Amino acid sequence: MKIKNQKKSNFKNLSLIKKALLKKQLAILAIFILISLFYKYYVYIYSSLLGSFFSFMVLDNLIKSQKIIMDQQKVASFFPRYVSRLFLYAAPVIAAIKLDYFNLGVTVVFLVSMPLLLLLSMFLRLFKKVKPFIPKPK
Protein backbone atom coordinates (compact mmCIF):
# COMPACT_ATOMS: atom_id res chain seq x y z
CA MET A 1 0.00 0.00 0.00
CA LYS A 2 2.84 2.35 0.79
CA ILE A 3 4.41 1.86 -2.65
CA LYS A 4 1.19 2.80 -4.47
CA ASN A 5 0.88 6.04 -2.50
CA GLN A 6 4.52 6.81 -3.19
CA LYS A 7 4.00 6.27 -6.93
CA LYS A 8 0.98 8.55 -6.94
CA SER A 9 2.87 11.24 -5.07
CA ASN A 10 5.81 10.97 -7.51
CA PHE A 11 3.50 11.49 -10.48
CA LYS A 12 1.73 14.28 -8.63
CA ASN A 13 5.12 15.94 -8.10
CA LEU A 14 5.91 15.59 -11.80
CA SER A 15 2.54 17.12 -12.69
CA LEU A 16 3.13 20.03 -10.33
CA ILE A 17 6.56 20.59 -11.84
CA LYS A 18 4.99 20.56 -15.31
CA LYS A 19 2.38 23.13 -14.28
CA ALA A 20 4.97 25.40 -12.69
CA LEU A 21 7.21 25.20 -15.75
CA LEU A 22 4.26 25.88 -18.04
CA LYS A 23 3.43 29.06 -16.12
CA LYS A 24 7.01 30.27 -16.38
CA GLN A 25 7.20 29.37 -20.06
CA LEU A 26 3.94 31.17 -20.83
CA ALA A 27 5.15 34.28 -19.00
CA ILE A 28 8.41 34.31 -20.99
CA LEU A 29 6.49 33.66 -24.20
CA ALA A 30 4.00 36.47 -23.52
CA ILE A 31 6.78 38.97 -22.85
CA PHE A 32 8.63 37.88 -25.98
CA ILE A 33 5.49 38.11 -28.11
CA LEU A 34 4.72 41.62 -26.82
CA ILE A 35 8.26 42.77 -27.62
CA SER A 36 8.05 41.15 -31.06
CA LEU A 37 4.70 42.83 -31.71
CA PHE A 38 6.15 46.17 -30.71
CA TYR A 39 8.99 45.80 -33.22
CA LYS A 40 6.71 44.06 -35.77
CA TYR A 41 8.83 40.90 -36.01
CA TYR A 42 6.00 38.52 -36.80
CA VAL A 43 8.38 35.74 -37.85
CA TYR A 44 9.74 35.72 -34.29
CA ILE A 45 6.23 35.27 -32.91
CA TYR A 46 5.56 32.26 -35.14
CA SER A 47 8.96 30.77 -34.30
CA SER A 48 8.53 31.24 -30.55
CA LEU A 49 5.08 29.65 -30.63
CA LEU A 50 6.41 26.71 -32.64
CA GLY A 51 9.37 26.17 -30.31
CA SER A 52 7.29 26.54 -27.13
CA PHE A 53 4.61 24.16 -28.35
CA PHE A 54 7.09 21.42 -29.21
CA SER A 55 9.07 22.07 -26.05
CA PHE A 56 5.93 21.46 -24.00
CA MET A 57 5.19 18.31 -26.00
CA VAL A 58 8.71 17.01 -25.25
CA LEU A 59 8.30 17.71 -21.53
CA ASP A 60 4.89 16.06 -21.51
CA ASN A 61 6.34 13.02 -23.29
CA LEU A 62 9.16 12.86 -20.74
CA ILE A 63 6.75 12.99 -17.80
CA LYS A 64 4.48 10.35 -19.30
CA SER A 65 7.42 8.03 -19.93
CA GLN A 66 8.61 8.53 -16.35
CA LYS A 67 5.11 7.71 -15.11
CA ILE A 68 5.03 4.50 -17.17
CA ILE A 69 8.46 3.48 -15.92
CA MET A 70 7.57 4.18 -12.27
CA ASP A 71 4.03 2.77 -12.26
CA GLN A 72 4.23 -0.21 -14.57
CA GLN A 73 7.96 -0.96 -14.24
CA LYS A 74 8.18 -1.12 -18.06
CA VAL A 75 11.72 -0.08 -18.78
CA ALA A 76 11.36 -1.40 -22.34
CA SER A 77 9.08 1.52 -23.18
CA PHE A 78 11.93 3.97 -22.55
CA PHE A 79 13.63 3.63 -25.94
CA PRO A 80 10.56 4.24 -28.16
CA ARG A 81 9.61 7.28 -26.08
CA TYR A 82 13.19 8.55 -26.26
CA VAL A 83 13.13 8.25 -30.04
CA SER A 84 9.78 10.04 -30.15
CA ARG A 85 11.30 12.89 -28.10
CA LEU A 86 14.12 13.12 -30.64
CA PHE A 87 11.54 13.41 -33.43
CA LEU A 88 9.71 16.06 -31.44
CA TYR A 89 12.95 18.03 -31.21
CA ALA A 90 13.72 17.53 -34.90
CA ALA A 91 10.31 18.49 -36.34
CA PRO A 92 10.37 22.23 -35.50
CA VAL A 93 14.04 22.53 -36.47
CA ILE A 94 13.32 21.01 -39.87
CA ALA A 95 10.26 23.25 -40.25
CA ALA A 96 12.33 26.32 -39.38
CA ILE A 97 14.98 25.38 -41.91
CA LYS A 98 12.59 24.51 -44.74
CA LEU A 99 9.92 27.20 -44.30
CA ASP A 100 10.51 30.92 -44.69
CA TYR A 101 8.13 32.11 -42.00
CA PHE A 102 10.12 30.64 -39.10
CA ASN A 103 13.41 31.84 -37.64
CA LEU A 104 15.73 28.97 -36.76
CA GLY A 105 17.46 30.73 -33.86
CA VAL A 106 14.27 31.75 -32.08
CA THR A 107 12.75 28.32 -32.65
CA VAL A 108 15.76 26.55 -31.13
CA VAL A 109 15.89 28.93 -28.15
CA PHE A 110 12.24 28.32 -27.30
CA LEU A 111 12.59 24.61 -28.05
CA VAL A 112 15.23 24.20 -25.36
CA SER A 113 13.69 26.73 -22.97
CA MET A 114 11.48 24.24 -21.14
CA PRO A 115 14.31 21.78 -20.36
CA LEU A 116 16.50 24.71 -19.32
CA LEU A 117 13.76 26.00 -17.02
CA LEU A 118 13.48 22.50 -15.56
CA LEU A 119 17.23 22.36 -14.91
CA LEU A 120 17.25 25.85 -13.44
CA SER A 121 14.34 25.15 -11.11
CA MET A 122 15.93 21.88 -9.95
CA PHE A 123 19.24 23.65 -9.35
CA LEU A 124 17.57 26.42 -7.35
CA ARG A 125 15.62 23.90 -5.29
CA LEU A 126 18.81 21.98 -4.54
CA PHE A 127 20.70 25.17 -3.74
CA LYS A 128 18.04 26.18 -1.19
CA LYS A 129 18.55 22.85 0.57
CA VAL A 130 22.34 23.08 0.53
CA LYS A 131 22.67 26.79 1.30
CA PRO A 132 22.42 26.47 5.12
CA PHE A 133 25.38 24.07 5.08
CA ILE A 134 27.69 26.33 3.07
CA PRO A 135 30.21 27.97 5.39
CA LYS A 136 30.09 31.75 5.39
CA PRO A 137 33.33 33.62 4.74
CA LYS A 138 34.84 35.26 7.80
N, C-alpha and C positions, 0 to 999 in steps of 0.2 A: 504494500500500500504506500509506503514511503517513497518508493522509486517512481510510482505514477505521479504523485504530487510534485516530485522534484522535476520530472520531465515537463509537466504542465507549467511549472514556474520558469523553467529554462526557456520554453517557447514564449511564455508571456514576456520574459525579459527581452527576447529577441524582437517581439512585436513592439514593445515600448521603445526599444532602440530605433527601430524602423520609423516609428511615428515621430520621434524626436529629430531624427536626421531629415525626414521629409519636411518638417517645419523649417529647419535651418536652410535646406535646399530651396524651398519655395521663397523664403525671404531673400536669399542671395539672387535667385532668379528674378524676382519682382524688381529689386533694385537695378539689376543689370538691364532688364527690359525698359525700365523708365529712363535710364541713361541713354540706351540705344534709341528710344523714341525721341528723346530730346535732340540727339544729333542726327536723327533720321537714317540710322544704319539698320535697315530692316533685315538685311541678310544676317546680321548678328542675332537678331531676335529669333529668326527661324533656326539658326544653328544652335542657340542656347536651348531652345525648346526641344530640339532633336536630341542633343546630348543629355539633357536632364531626364527626358523620358526614358531613354535607353539605360541611363545610369540607375534610375529607379527600378527598371525591369531586372537589371543585373543583381541589385541588392535583394530584390524580392526572390529571385531565383536562388541566391545564396542562402537566404533564411529558410526557404522551403526545403532545400537540400539538407541543411543542418537539422531541420525538424524531422525529416525522414530518417536521417542517420541516427538521431537520438531516440526517436520513438520506436521505430521498427527495426533498428539495428541492421539496416540494409546498407552496408558499406559499398556493395556492388553498384548502387545507384549513383555513387559519387562521380564516376568518370563521365557518364552521359550528361549529367548536369554541368560538369565542368566544361565539357565541349560546347554545350548550349550557351554557357556564359561567354565563351570565346566568340561564338557567332554573334551574340548580342553586342559584344564590343566591336566586332568587325563591321556589322551592318551600317551603323551611322558613319563610320570612317569611310567606307566605300561610297556611301551616298554623298558624303561631303566632297570626295574626290571627283566623282562622276558628274554630279549636278552643279550647275552654276549658282543656284540660289542658297547654297550653304557655304560657310567659311570653315575650313578644316581646323584651324587653330582654336576657334571658339567652340566648335563641336567637341574636340578632344579635351579641352579644359573642363567643359561641363560634363563630359562623359566620365572623367576620373574624379569629379568633385565629390560625389557621394562616397566612394571608398576613402578619399582623403579626409572627408568630414568624420567618417567612422574611425579612422586611425587617430585623428586629432582628439575626438571625444574620449576614446579609450586611453590615450596618453594622459589627457587632463584628469580623468578619473583615477588613473594609477598614481599620478603625481600628487593628487590630494591625499591619497592614502599614505604615500611615502614621505611627504613633506614634514610631518612632525618628527620624523626620525633623522632628518638631515641636520647635521651639526651647524650651528650658526657661527659665523666668523667672529673672532674676538676683537 
